[in-house]
Amino acid sequence: MPAIQASQEHKAAPAPHKPNPPHKPESHHPEPHKPEPAHKPEHKPEHHPPPNPHHPSHPQPHKKMSYTIQSGDTFWSIAQKFGISVDALQAANPGVNPTTLQVGQIINLPGSNNGGGSTPPPSGGNGEVVGAHGGSNGGGGYVAYSGPASNFPNPSEWASYDALWKQNSALMKYNDSDQEIGFIHEAIETVSAESGVDVRCILCIIVQESGGNPRASTTANGVRNPGLMQSHNGVEFNPADPKGSILQMVRDGTEGTKDGDGLKQLYARYGNYYEAFRGYNSGSVNKNDLNDPVGATGDYVQKAANRLMGHSWPGM
C-alpha cells in the first residue's frame, strides 16, 4: 500500500479534552497506502481479536491435510477457503508452481497459525460483525512492542470492541458531530460484516489514520490518500452525503479500491493483522522487524497494537 500513513493522532484521554490541533497525516509509501492527515494525536482504536471462532465458511486445515485442485483454483482462492495465508500455502508446497496448477493435482495444506495477530482470513458475506464479542476491558500504558508479529499481543488479549469504541468515540468528539460519530459506528459494523475484517481493526486504523475525522485532509506522497482511512485513491467526505461518503471511506480502506489493497486483501496476503498494518502503511513488510518503517511511519504497527489493547498514552 502507499507508504504514507495518514494517521491523525488524537489525545488518548479517557474523556475528551479541549480540542487538539489537527493531526499530521503519516507518511505512506509509494505503494498503495496511507498518509496521515493533519489531526489530533493518535487515538486508540481497535484491532484484531483472537482467532475468529465463528467463521464456518472457512474450513480449518489440520496438520498433514491435503487438497485436490479443482477448476478455477489459485493459491489465493485456496488460502481464502481454508483460512491460511498464501505464504504459508506456498511454504507447504515448495515444489509446486502456483501458476501451473492442474485439476486433480494434490497439494499440502499447512496447519492453521494462531500466532500474533492471526485469525481466519476475511472472506465476508456472512453478515457477521467479526470481533464484536469477547475481549478484555483494556487499560494500561504504552508498550514498546517490537520484532516480528509473534512478539505482538495475541488477538485473544485485545480489548473488547465495546471498550475500544467507548475510548475512541470520545476522541472523535474533538472533530465530529454526534451524528457523524453514529455514521462511523454504523459504517464500521456494516463493513466488518461485508468483509470479514475484525471490527476492532477497522476502528483502530480509522483512529490511527485520521483520528476519526471524516474531513481529514487528503495526503499525497506519490499516492493520493484521502478520507477516514487514508485509502489508496478512494473517496473523500461529501458534506451533501455524510452517511454515504463515510460508509464508502470505510469500505475503501477495508475492502480496497481499484488502485490499491485494503485491510482485507493485506490480511489474506500476510496471514496476520500486524503485518497487514505494516503493509497498509508502507506498501511492503520487513517481517522480522515490524517497526521498520520501510519508508513510512516506524511506530505505526506498535501504536496500532497499543490501540487494540486499549492502552492510553499522551498525545495518542
C-alpha positions as CSV (number, residue, x, y, z in Angstrom):
1,M,0.0,0.0,0.0
2,P,1.2,3.5,-0.4
3,A,3.8,4.5,2.0
4,I,2.2,7.5,3.6
5,Q,0.2,7.0,6.6
6,A,-2.5,9.4,7.4
7,S,-2.7,8.7,11.0
8,Q,-4.4,11.6,12.6
9,E,-3.3,11.3,16.1
10,H,-5.5,12.2,18.9
11,K,-5.0,12.6,22.6
12,A,-5.6,9.4,24.4
13,A,-7.5,10.8,27.2
14,P,-10.4,8.8,28.5
15,A,-12.6,11.8,28.2
16,P,-12.4,14.5,25.5
17,H,-10.2,17.4,26.4
18,K,-10.2,20.7,24.8
19,P,-9.9,20.1,21.1
20,N,-6.4,19.1,20.0
21,P,-4.8,20.5,16.9
22,P,-5.4,18.7,13.7
23,H,-3.3,15.5,13.2
24,K,-0.5,15.3,10.9
25,P,-1.0,12.6,8.3
26,E,1.5,9.9,8.5
27,S,3.7,9.3,5.5
28,H,2.9,6.2,3.4
29,H,4.9,4.5,0.8
30,P,4.9,5.0,-2.9
31,E,2.9,1.8,-2.8
32,P,-0.8,1.8,-2.2
33,H,-1.1,3.3,1.1
34,K,-1.7,5.9,3.6
35,P,-0.5,9.2,4.6
36,E,-1.6,10.8,7.8
37,P,-3.8,13.8,7.5
38,A,-3.5,16.7,9.9
39,H,-5.4,16.0,13.1
40,K,-5.0,15.3,16.7
41,P,-2.7,13.0,18.4
42,E,-3.4,9.4,17.6
43,H,-6.4,7.7,19.2
44,K,-6.7,4.3,20.3
45,P,-8.7,2.2,18.0
46,E,-9.5,-1.4,17.8
47,H,-7.7,-4.2,16.5
48,H,-8.0,-7.8,15.6
49,P,-9.3,-10.0,18.2
50,P,-8.3,-13.6,18.7
51,P,-8.8,-16.1,16.1
52,N,-12.3,-15.8,14.9
53,P,-14.0,-18.9,16.3
54,H,-17.1,-18.2,14.2
55,H,-16.3,-18.4,10.5
56,P,-17.9,-21.6,9.4
57,S,-17.4,-20.5,5.9
58,H,-13.7,-21.2,6.3
59,P,-12.8,-24.9,6.7
60,Q,-9.9,-25.1,9.1
61,P,-7.0,-27.2,7.9
62,H,-5.3,-29.6,10.2
63,K,-1.8,-30.8,10.0
64,K,-1.0,-33.1,7.1
65,M,-4.2,-32.2,5.3
66,S,-4.2,-32.3,1.5
67,Y,-6.3,-30.7,-1.1
68,T,-7.2,-31.7,-4.6
69,I,-7.1,-28.8,-7.1
70,Q,-10.4,-28.0,-8.8
71,S,-11.2,-25.9,-11.8
72,G,-10.5,-22.2,-11.3
73,D,-8.4,-22.8,-8.1
74,T,-5.5,-20.5,-7.4
75,F,-3.3,-20.4,-4.3
76,W,-5.1,-17.2,-3.4
77,S,-8.6,-18.8,-3.5
78,I,-7.4,-21.9,-1.7
79,A,-5.8,-19.8,1.1
80,Q,-9.0,-17.8,1.5
81,K,-11.1,-21.0,1.6
82,F,-9.1,-22.6,4.3
83,G,-8.2,-19.6,6.5
84,I,-4.5,-19.6,5.8
85,S,-2.0,-17.2,4.2
86,V,-0.7,-17.6,0.7
87,D,2.8,-17.5,2.1
88,A,2.0,-20.5,4.3
89,L,0.5,-22.4,1.5
90,Q,3.5,-21.8,-0.7
91,A,5.8,-22.9,2.1
92,A,3.9,-26.2,2.5
93,N,4.3,-26.8,-1.3
94,P,7.9,-25.9,-2.2
95,G,7.9,-27.9,-5.4
96,V,4.6,-26.6,-6.7
97,N,4.4,-23.8,-9.3
98,P,1.2,-21.8,-8.3
99,T,0.9,-20.6,-11.9
100,T,0.6,-24.1,-13.4
101,L,-1.9,-25.8,-11.2
102,Q,-3.7,-28.7,-12.8
103,V,-7.2,-30.0,-12.0
104,G,-6.8,-33.2,-9.9
105,Q,-3.4,-32.2,-8.6
106,I,-2.9,-32.8,-4.9
107,I,-1.2,-30.2,-2.7
108,N,-0.5,-29.9,1.0
109,L,-2.4,-27.7,3.4
110,P,-0.4,-26.2,6.4
111,G,-1.8,-26.2,9.9
112,S,-3.6,-23.0,10.9
113,N,-1.5,-20.5,12.7
114,N,-2.9,-18.7,15.8
115,G,0.2,-16.6,16.4
116,G,0.3,-12.8,16.9
117,G,-2.5,-11.1,15.0
118,S,-3.5,-14.3,13.3
119,T,-7.2,-15.2,12.8
120,P,-9.1,-16.9,9.9
121,P,-8.7,-14.7,6.9
122,P,-11.6,-12.4,6.0
123,S,-13.9,-13.7,3.4
124,G,-17.0,-11.6,4.1
125,G,-20.6,-12.1,3.0
126,N,-21.9,-14.0,6.1
127,G,-23.3,-10.8,7.8
128,E,-21.3,-11.4,11.0
129,V,-19.7,-8.4,12.7
130,V,-16.3,-10.0,13.4
131,G,-14.7,-9.2,16.7
132,A,-17.8,-7.7,18.2
133,H,-17.8,-10.1,21.2
134,G,-15.2,-11.0,23.7
135,G,-12.1,-9.2,24.7
136,S,-10.7,-7.5,27.8
137,N,-11.6,-4.2,29.4
138,G,-8.4,-2.6,28.1
139,G,-6.4,-0.1,30.1
140,G,-2.7,0.3,30.9
141,G,0.0,2.4,29.4
142,Y,2.0,2.3,26.2
143,V,4.1,-0.7,25.5
144,A,7.0,-0.6,23.0
145,Y,6.3,-3.8,21.1
146,S,8.9,-4.7,18.5
147,G,10.2,-7.5,16.3
148,P,8.0,-9.9,14.3
149,A,4.3,-10.4,14.6
150,S,4.7,-13.2,17.1
151,N,6.1,-10.6,19.6
152,F,2.9,-8.5,19.5
153,P,-0.2,-9.2,21.6
154,N,-2.3,-12.2,20.5
155,P,-5.8,-11.1,19.5
156,S,-7.1,-13.0,22.5
157,E,-5.5,-10.3,24.6
158,W,-7.1,-7.4,22.7
159,A,-9.7,-5.1,24.4
160,S,-13.3,-5.7,23.6
161,Y,-15.0,-3.7,20.8
162,D,-17.3,-2.0,23.4
163,A,-14.3,-0.8,25.4
164,L,-12.5,0.4,22.3
165,W,-15.5,2.1,20.9
166,K,-16.1,4.0,24.2
167,Q,-12.5,5.1,24.3
168,N,-12.1,6.1,20.7
169,S,-15.5,7.7,20.2
170,A,-14.6,10.1,23.0
171,L,-11.6,11.1,20.9
172,M,-13.7,11.6,17.8
173,K,-15.7,14.3,19.6
174,Y,-12.8,16.6,19.0
175,N,-13.7,16.9,15.3
176,D,-17.0,15.1,14.7
177,S,-20.7,15.8,15.5
178,D,-22.7,13.1,17.3
179,Q,-24.4,12.3,14.1
180,E,-21.1,11.8,12.2
181,I,-19.8,9.5,15.0
182,G,-23.0,7.5,14.7
183,F,-22.4,7.1,11.0
184,I,-18.9,6.0,11.6
185,H,-20.1,3.4,14.1
186,E,-22.7,2.0,11.7
187,A,-20.2,2.0,8.8
188,I,-17.6,0.1,10.8
189,E,-20.0,-2.7,11.7
190,T,-21.5,-2.8,8.2
191,V,-18.1,-3.2,6.5
192,S,-16.9,-5.7,9.1
193,A,-20.0,-7.9,8.2
194,E,-19.3,-7.4,4.5
195,S,-15.6,-8.1,4.5
196,G,-14.9,-10.4,7.5
197,V,-12.3,-8.0,8.8
198,D,-12.3,-7.6,12.6
199,V,-14.4,-4.7,13.6
200,R,-11.7,-3.6,16.1
201,C,-9.1,-3.4,13.4
202,I,-11.2,-1.2,11.3
203,L,-11.8,1.1,14.2
204,C,-8.1,1.1,15.1
205,I,-6.9,2.1,11.7
206,I,-9.6,4.8,11.3
207,V,-8.3,6.4,14.5
208,Q,-4.7,5.9,13.6
209,E,-5.1,7.4,10.2
210,S,-7.4,10.3,10.8
211,G,-8.4,10.4,14.5
212,G,-11.9,9.5,13.2
213,N,-12.2,12.9,11.5
214,P,-14.2,12.4,8.2
215,R,-12.8,15.7,7.0
216,A,-9.2,14.6,7.4
217,S,-7.1,16.2,4.7
218,T,-6.1,14.2,1.7
219,T,-2.4,13.5,1.6
220,A,-0.2,12.7,-1.4
221,N,3.3,11.3,-1.5
222,G,3.3,9.6,-4.9
223,V,-0.1,8.2,-4.0
224,R,-3.4,10.0,-3.2
225,N,-4.6,9.0,0.3
226,P,-8.0,10.5,1.3
227,G,-10.6,10.1,4.0
228,L,-11.1,8.4,7.3
229,M,-8.7,5.6,6.5
230,Q,-6.4,7.4,4.0
231,S,-7.2,4.8,1.4
232,H,-5.5,4.4,-1.9
233,N,-7.2,6.9,-4.1
234,G,-10.6,6.4,-2.6
235,V,-13.4,8.8,-1.9
236,E,-13.3,11.9,0.3
237,F,-16.0,13.3,2.7
238,N,-19.1,14.6,0.9
239,P,-21.0,17.2,3.1
240,A,-24.0,16.6,0.9
241,D,-24.0,12.9,1.7
242,P,-22.2,12.4,5.0
243,K,-23.6,9.0,5.7
244,G,-22.9,7.6,2.3
245,S,-19.4,9.1,2.0
246,I,-18.4,7.9,5.4
247,L,-19.5,4.3,4.6
248,Q,-17.6,4.4,1.3
249,M,-14.4,5.7,3.0
250,V,-14.6,2.8,5.4
251,R,-15.1,0.4,2.5
252,D,-12.2,1.9,0.6
253,G,-9.8,1.4,3.5
254,T,-11.0,-2.0,4.5
255,E,-12.0,-3.7,1.2
256,G,-9.6,-1.8,-1.1
257,T,-10.1,0.3,-4.2
258,K,-9.4,-0.3,-7.8
259,D,-6.0,1.2,-7.3
260,G,-4.9,-0.4,-4.1
261,D,-5.5,-3.1,-1.4
262,G,-7.4,-2.6,1.8
263,L,-7.0,-4.4,5.1
264,K,-8.9,-7.4,3.8
265,Q,-6.6,-8.1,1.0
266,L,-3.5,-7.4,3.1
267,Y,-4.6,-9.8,5.8
268,A,-5.2,-12.5,3.3
269,R,-1.7,-11.9,1.9
270,Y,0.2,-11.9,5.1
271,G,-1.9,-14.1,7.4
272,N,-1.9,-11.8,10.4
273,Y,-3.1,-8.3,11.2
274,Y,0.2,-6.8,12.3
275,E,1.9,-7.5,9.0
276,A,-1.2,-6.3,7.3
277,F,-1.0,-3.0,9.1
278,R,2.6,-2.5,8.1
279,G,1.7,-3.3,4.5
280,Y,-1.1,-0.8,4.7
281,N,1.2,1.9,5.9
282,S,4.3,1.1,4.0
283,G,3.4,-1.0,1.0
284,S,6.0,-3.6,2.0
285,V,6.9,-5.5,5.1
286,N,10.1,-6.5,7.0
287,K,8.6,-9.5,8.8
288,N,11.5,-9.6,11.3
289,D,11.0,-6.0,12.4
290,L,7.5,-4.5,12.1
291,N,8.9,-1.2,13.4
292,D,11.0,-0.9,10.2
293,P,9.2,2.0,8.5
294,V,10.1,0.8,5.0
295,G,9.8,4.5,4.0
296,A,6.7,5.3,6.1
297,T,5.9,5.5,9.8
298,G,8.1,3.4,12.1
299,D,5.8,3.1,15.1
300,Y,2.7,2.5,13.0
301,V,2.2,-1.1,14.0
302,Q,3.4,-0.6,17.5
303,K,0.7,2.1,18.0
304,A,-1.9,0.0,16.4
305,A,-1.2,-2.8,18.8
306,N,-1.4,-0.4,21.8
307,R,-4.8,0.8,20.5
308,L,-6.1,-2.7,20.2
309,M,-5.0,-3.4,23.7
310,G,-7.0,-0.3,24.9
311,H,-3.8,1.4,26.2
312,S,-3.6,5.1,26.7
313,W,-0.7,7.5,26.3
314,P,-0.1,11.2,26.0
315,G,-0.9,12.6,22.6
316,M,-2.5,9.4,21.3
